[in-house]
Every structure is written in structure tokens, then in C-alpha cells.
Amino acid sequence: MNSNPGSILMIRGAAAILLGLFALLWPGIGLLLLLLLVGAYALVDGVLALWTAWTRRRQGMGHGLVVIEGVAGVLLGLMLLFAPGFSSLVLITAVAIWALITGFAQLMDAFSPVERSRTGMLALNAPRWAVGLSGLLSMLFGVLLLAWPRAGITAIVWIIAFYALAGGVIVFYLGMRLRNRS
């Protein structure tokens, strides 16, 4: 696997964009199937975040927040993929908590000095506004899911779709900038 942080961010962003497009194009697929897709995405995203943490650790850089982000993604992904018997309310709450953790890590990174960057998104002069916006979107998504967990399934599908698309575009953009500067 290429350890270029830009390439890893591009993969993470592309996976989120694909998830968002799928949810927009087929909103009637049902919450369980969508949550299985979110589980697959969370697992891939978590593994890539852990890869970033490992790479940053080898380079002597901070990696604590990205480890937390990666572990949260892997755990959520495994739970959604291998425990479909959980109620949709528990699954939605887990997705919300994961989004809050991811958003918090990105927000912390946006306001940290470059040398203290934890998620890898701030490396190589990535625009702080984009890192912060990605974090805010993740946190807003988590808050919306926690505030209205019993909202209609279609509404939840649309929230997930727009979150995945917006966050994916921002993360992909950051990845392109980082890859081009490497």
C-alpha cells in the first residue's frame, strides 16, 4: 500500500463519495442494507486511518488522534457488518458516535500547529479551512443522527448520502493537494 498520505486521503474520499452516490441513487434500499454499506466504508476508512497512524509513527510524528479515529472506524465497521441483529437505533447511534469522534479529531487537527498534526490531513500545508470543515460536517452529521434517531428511514439515508458526498469531496480534495505536493 502506498504510504503517501495524499493517496490514502484520496482513497478515503473516493469511498465516501461512492457511498453517498449509492445512497442518493437508491434511497429505498432499506436502512439495514445502507448500514451494511456504511459498515464496509467505516472498516476501510478505519484501516486506512490506522495505516496513516502507523506511517506517521514511523516518521516520528504525532498519531494519537488518528489511532482513535481508526479504531472507532474499524470497530463500527465490524459491528455493522457482523452484528446485523442489533436494532437500527443502536446502529444509528454507533454511526453518530463514530462521526463525532472523527469530526473531533479533524477539528483538533485544524487548530493544531502543523508539527502537532494527528490525523495527517494537515500535513504539507493542507488548508486548515478544509480540514476544519470536514470535521464540522462529521460532527454535525453525528449530532443530527443523535437528535433524530427515529426519523424516517429515507431522511436518514439522505443525511448519510449528503454527509458522505460532502465529506468525501473535501477529503479527496485534501488528498489531491497533498499528493501533488509530495
C-alpha positions in Angstrom: 0.0 0.0 0.0 1.3 3.4 -0.9 2.1 5.3 2.3 1.7 8.7 0.7 -0.8 10.5 2.9 -2.4 12.2 -0.1 -3.1 8.9 -1.9 -4.6 7.4 1.3 -6.9 10.5 1.8 -7.9 10.3 -1.9 -9.0 6.6 -1.4 -10.9 7.6 1.8 -12.6 10.5 0.0 -13.5 8.4 -3.1 -15.0 5.6 -0.9 -17.2 8.2 0.8 -18.3 9.8 -2.5 -19.3 6.3 -3.8 -21.3 5.6 -0.7 -23.0 9.0 -1.0 -23.9 8.4 -4.6 -25.2 5.0 -4.0 -27.4 6.3 -1.2 -28.8 9.1 -3.4 -29.4 6.9 -6.4 -31.1 4.1 -4.4 -32.7 5.7 -1.3 -35.2 2.9 -1.0 -32.6 0.2 -0.3 -33.6 0.0 3.3 -31.7 1.1 6.4 -30.1 -2.3 7.1 -28.5 -2.6 3.7 -27.3 1.0 3.9 -25.9 0.4 7.3 -24.0 -2.6 5.9 -22.5 -0.3 3.3 -21.7 2.3 5.9 -20.0 -0.6 7.9 -17.9 -1.5 4.9 -16.9 2.1 4.4 -16.2 2.6 8.1 -14.0 -0.5 8.1 -12.0 0.6 5.1 -11.7 4.2 6.4 -10.6 2.9 9.8 -8.0 0.6 8.3 -6.6 3.5 6.2 -6.6 5.8 9.2 -4.6 3.2 11.2 -2.2 2.9 8.2 -1.8 6.7 8.3 -1.1 6.5 12.1 1.5 3.7 11.6 3.2 5.7 8.8 3.2 8.9 11.0 4.6 7.0 14.0 7.4 5.6 11.8 8.2 9.2 10.8 8.2 10.3 14.4 5.1 12.4 14.0 2.0 12.6 16.2 -0.5 9.9 15.6 -2.8 9.6 18.7 -6.0 11.1 17.4 -5.8 9.2 14.1 -5.4 5.9 16.0 -8.6 6.7 17.9 -10.3 7.6 14.7 -9.1 4.4 13.0 -10.0 2.1 15.9 -13.5 3.7 16.1 -14.0 3.1 12.3 -12.8 -0.5 12.5 -15.0 -1.3 15.5 -18.0 0.4 13.9 -17.4 -1.4 10.6 -17.1 -4.8 12.2 -20.2 -4.2 14.4 -22.3 -3.1 11.4 -21.0 -5.9 9.2 -21.1 -8.8 11.6 -23.9 -8.0 14.1 -26.9 -7.1 11.9 -29.3 -8.3 14.7 -28.7 -5.0 16.6 -31.7 -2.7 16.4 -31.4 0.1 13.8 -31.5 2.6 16.7 -28.3 1.1 18.2 -26.6 1.1 14.8 -27.5 4.7 14.1 -26.2 5.7 17.5 -23.0 3.9 16.8 -22.6 5.7 13.4 -23.3 9.0 15.1 -20.7 8.4 17.8 -18.1 7.4 15.1 -18.9 10.6 13.2 -18.5 12.7 16.3 -15.1 11.1 17.1 -13.9 11.5 13.5 -15.1 15.1 13.4 -13.5 16.0 16.8 -10.1 14.5 15.6 -10.3 16.6 12.4 -11.3 19.8 14.2 -8.4 19.3 16.7 -6.1 18.9 13.8 -7.4 22.1 12.1 -6.4 24.2 15.1 -3.1 22.4 15.8 0.3 23.5 14.7 1.4 21.6 11.6 4.1 19.7 13.6 1.4 18.5 16.0 -1.0 17.3 13.3 -2.5 14.0 14.4 -4.7 12.8 11.5 -2.3 13.5 8.7 -4.8 15.8 7.0 -2.9 18.9 7.9 0.5 17.8 6.6 2.1 19.6 3.7 0.1 22.8 4.2 -3.4 21.4 3.6 -5.8 24.3 4.0 -7.0 24.4 7.6 -10.5 25.6 6.5 -11.0 22.3 4.6 -9.7 20.1 7.5 -12.0 22.1 9.9 -15.0 22.0 7.5 -14.6 18.2 7.2 -14.6 17.9 11.0 -17.6 20.2 11.4 -19.5 18.2 8.8 -18.7 15.0 10.6 -19.8 16.4 13.9 -23.0 18.0 12.5 -23.9 14.6 11.0 -23.3 12.9 14.4 -25.4 15.4 16.2 -28.3 15.2 13.7 -28.3 11.4 14.0 -28.3 11.6 17.8 -31.0 14.3 17.8 -33.4 12.4 15.5 -32.5 8.7 15.5 -36.1 7.6 14.8 -36.6 9.9 11.9 -37.8 8.3 8.7 -35.5 5.9 7.1 -35.5 7.9 3.9 -34.4 11.0 5.8 -31.6 9.1 7.4 -30.5 7.7 4.1 -30.4 11.3 2.7 -28.4 12.6 5.7 -25.9 9.8 5.2 -25.7 10.4 1.5 -25.1 14.2 1.8 -22.6 13.7 4.6 -20.7 11.1 2.6 -20.7 13.2 -0.5 -19.6 16.5 1.1 -17.1 14.9 3.4 -15.8 12.7 0.6 -15.3 15.6 -1.7 -13.4 17.6 0.9 -11.2 14.6 1.9 -10.5 13.8 -1.7 -9.5 17.4 -2.4 -7.1 17.4 0.5 -5.6 14.1 -0.7 -5.1 15.6 -4.2 -3.3 18.6 -2.7 -1.1 16.5 -0.5 -0.3 14.0 -3.2 0.7 16.8 -5.7 3.0 18.4 -3.1 4.8 15.2 -2.3 
